[in-house]
Amino acid sequence: MGILVATFFDGLRYWFQDLRVRMTWRKWALVLIWLFLLAFTLGAGFTLIGENEPKAGLRFMLFFGVIILITGSGLWKILAQGREKRKQ
């Protein structure tokens, strides 16, 4: 699991470089918090489904999934603010 997470963040770093997004430690912290909340939402929702509580699991993922999507779009706006313009 650790290798997958390290590979993911390495790829994320190159993706942000390709998009010309300047990443500071504060932005990386926000991305890390958002990804933790996403993992928590999916983990808790599927755990509820696995414990024979499918309605509760789906409602949990629906409610927090909407929150995750809204905060993700806000996070992207924060990340894209420091974006360098491409020279044409």
Phi and psi in degrees as GROMACS dihedral restraints (atoms count N, CA, C in turn):
[ dihedral_restraints ]
;  ai    aj    ak    al  type     phi  dphi    fc
    3     4     5     6     1   -62.7    20    10
    4     5     6     7     1   -38.3    20    10
    6     7     8     9     1   -65.3    20    10
    7     8     9    10     1   -40.4    20    10
    9    10    11    12     1   -64.6    20    10
   10    11    12    13     1   -41.9    20    10
   12    13    14    15     1   -66.0    20    10
   13    14    15    16     1   -42.6    20    10
   15    16    17    18     1   -63.5    20    10
   16    17    18    19     1   -42.4    20    10
   18    19    20    21     1   -64.8    20    10
   19    20    21    22     1   -39.6    20    10
   21    22    23    24     1   -60.9    20    10
   22    23    24    25     1   -48.1    20    10
   24    25    26    27     1   -69.5    20    10
   25    26    27    28     1   -31.6    20    10
   27    28    29    30     1   -66.0    20    10
   28    29    30    31     1   -44.2    20    10
   30    31    32    33     1   -64.6    20    10
   31    32    33    34     1   -36.7    20    10
   33    34    35    36     1   -64.0    20    10
   34    35    36    37     1   -38.4    20    10
   36    37    38    39     1   -61.7    20    10
   37    38    39    40     1   -45.9    20    10
   39    40    41    42     1   -68.2    20    10
   40    41    42    43     1   -33.2    20    10
   42    43    44    45     1   -66.0    20    10
   43    44    45    46     1   -43.3    20    10
   45    46    47    48     1   -65.0    20    10
   46    47    48    49     1   -36.0    20    10
   48    49    50    51     1   -64.3    20    10
   49    50    51    52     1   -41.7    20    10
   51    52    53    54     1   -64.4    20    10
   52    53    54    55     1   -36.1    20    10
   54    55    56    57     1   -82.5    20    10
   55    56    57    58     1    -1.9    20    10
   57    58    59    60     1    61.1    20    10
   58    59    60    61     1    42.0    20    10
   60    61    62    63     1   -96.9    20    10
   61    62    63    64     1   123.2    20    10
   63    64    65    66     1   -77.8    20    10
   64    65    66    67     1   124.7    20    10
   66    67    68    69     1  -111.7    20    10
   67    68    69    70     1   121.3    20    10
   69    70    71    72     1  -101.2    20    10
   70    71    72    73     1   174.9    20    10
   72    73    74    75     1   -65.3    20    10
   73    74    75    76     1   -30.0    20    10
   75    76    77    78     1   -67.5    20    10
   76    77    78    79     1   -40.9    20    10
   78    79    80    81     1   -67.4    20    10
   79    80    81    82     1   -39.5    20    10
   81    82    83    84     1   -63.2    20    10
   82    83    84    85     1   -37.2    20    10
   84    85    86    87     1   -64.5    20    10
   85    86    87    88     1   -41.4    20    10
   87    88    89    90     1   -63.7    20    10
   88    89    90    91     1   -42.1    20    10
   90    91    92    93     1   -63.2    20    10
   91    92    93    94     1   -42.3    20    10
   93    94    95    96     1   -64.1    20    10
   94    95    96    97     1   -43.0    20    10
   96    97    98    99     1   -63.4    20    10
   97    98    99   100     1   -42.8    20    10
   99   100   101   102     1   -64.1    20    10
  100   101   102   103     1   -43.2    20    10
  102   103   104   105     1   -65.6    20    10
  103   104   105   106     1   -36.1    20    10
  105   106   107   108     1   -63.4    20    10
  106   107   108   109     1   -44.3    20    10
  108   109   110   111     1   -63.6    20    10
  109   110   111   112     1   -38.2    20    10
  111   112   113   114     1   -63.9    20    10
  112   113   114   115     1   -45.9    20    10
  114   115   116   117     1   -64.2    20    10
  115   116   117   118     1   -40.0    20    10
  117   118   119   120     1   -63.0    20    10
  118   119   120   121     1   -43.3    20    10
  120   121   122   123     1   -62.5    20    10
  121   122   123   124     1   -47.1    20    10
  123   124   125   126     1   -67.2    20    10
  124   125   126   127     1   -42.5    20    10
  126   127   128   129     1   -63.2    20    10
  127   128   129   130     1   -46.4    20    10
  129   130   131   132     1   -68.3    20    10
  130   131   132   133     1   -40.2    20    10
  132   133   134   135     1   -63.7    20    10
  133   134   135   136     1   -46.1    20    10
  135   136   137   138     1   -72.7    20    10
  136   137   138   139     1   -26.9    20    10
  138   139   140   141     1   -65.8    20    10
  139   140   141   142     1   -42.5    20    10
  141   142   143   144     1   -61.5    20    10
  142   143   144   145     1   -41.5    20    10
  144   145   146   147     1   -63.2    20    10
  145   146   147   148     1   -41.3    20    10
  147   148   149   150     1   -67.3    20    10
  148   149   150   151     1   -22.7    20    10
  150   151   152   153     1   -92.6    20    10
  151   152   153   154     1    23.1    20    10
  153   154   155   156     1    62.3    20    10
  154   155   156   157     1    36.5    20    10
  156   157   158   159     1  -125.2    20    10
  157   158   159   160     1    63.9    20    10
  159   160   161   162     1   -64.8    20    10
  160   161   162   163     1   -36.2    20    10
  162   163   164   165     1   -63.8    20    10
  163   164   165   166     1   -45.2    20    10
  165   166   167   168     1   -64.4    20    10
  166   167   168   169     1   -41.2    20    10
  168   169   170   171     1   -64.3    20    10
  169   170   171   172     1   -44.0    20    10
  171   172   173   174     1   -67.8    20    10
  172   173   174   175     1   -39.4    20    10
  174   175   176   177     1   -65.4    20    10
  175   176   177   178     1   -40.6    20    10
  177   178   179   180     1   -60.5    20    10
  178   179   180   181     1   -48.8    20    10
  180   181   182   183     1   -68.1    20    10
  181   182   183   184     1   -33.9    20    10
  183   184   185   186     1   -66.9    20    10
  184   185   186   187     1   -49.3    20    10
  186   187   188   189     1   -62.7    20    10
  187   188   189   190     1   -54.7    20    10
  189   190   191   192     1   -74.8    20    10
  190   191   192   193     1   -24.4    20    10
  192   193   194   195     1   -63.9    20    10
  193   194   195   196     1   -40.7    20    10
  195   196   197   198     1   -64.0    20    10
  196   197   198   199     1   -42.6    20    10
  198   199   200   201     1   -62.4    20    10
  199   200   201   202     1   -42.4    20    10
  201   202   203   204     1   -63.0    20    10
  202   203   204   205     1   -41.5    20    10
  204   205   206   207     1   -64.5    20    10
  205   206   207   208     1   -42.7    20    10
  207   208   209   210     1   -65.9    20    10
  208   209   210   211     1   -46.1    20    10
  210   211   212   213     1   -68.4    20    10
  211   212   213   214     1   -29.7    20    10
  213   214   215   216     1   -66.3    20    10
  214   215   216   217     1   -39.6    20    10
  216   217   218   219     1   -68.8    20    10
  217   218   219   220     1   -36.5    20    10
  219   220   221   222     1   -66.1    20    10
  220   221   222   223     1   -38.7    20    10
  222   223   224   225     1   -63.5    20    10
  223   224   225   226     1   -41.1    20    10
  225   226   227   228     1   -63.4    20    10
  226   227   228   229     1   -37.9    20    10
  228   229   230   231     1   -63.3    20    10
  229   230   231   232     1   -39.4    20    10
  231   232   233   234     1   -65.1    20    10
  232   233   234   235     1   -43.5    20    10
  234   235   236   237     1   -66.9    20    10
  235   236   237   238     1   -37.8    20    10
  237   238   239   240     1   -79.2    20    10
  238   239   240   241     1    -9.6    20    10
  240   241   242   243     1   -62.6    20    10
  241   242   243   244     1   -39.5    20    10
  243   244   245   246     1   -90.3    20    10
  244   245   246   247     1    21.4    20    10
  246   247   248   249     1   -73.4    20    10
  247   248   249   250     1   132.6    20    10
  249   250   251   252     1   -78.8    20    10
  250   251   252   253     1   145.3    20    10
  252   253   254   255     1   -76.9    20    10
  253   254   255   256     1   140.3    20    10
  255   256   257   258     1   -78.4    20    10
  256   257   258   259     1   137.6    20    10
  258   259   260   261     1   -81.8    20    10
  259   260   261   262     1   132.7    20    10
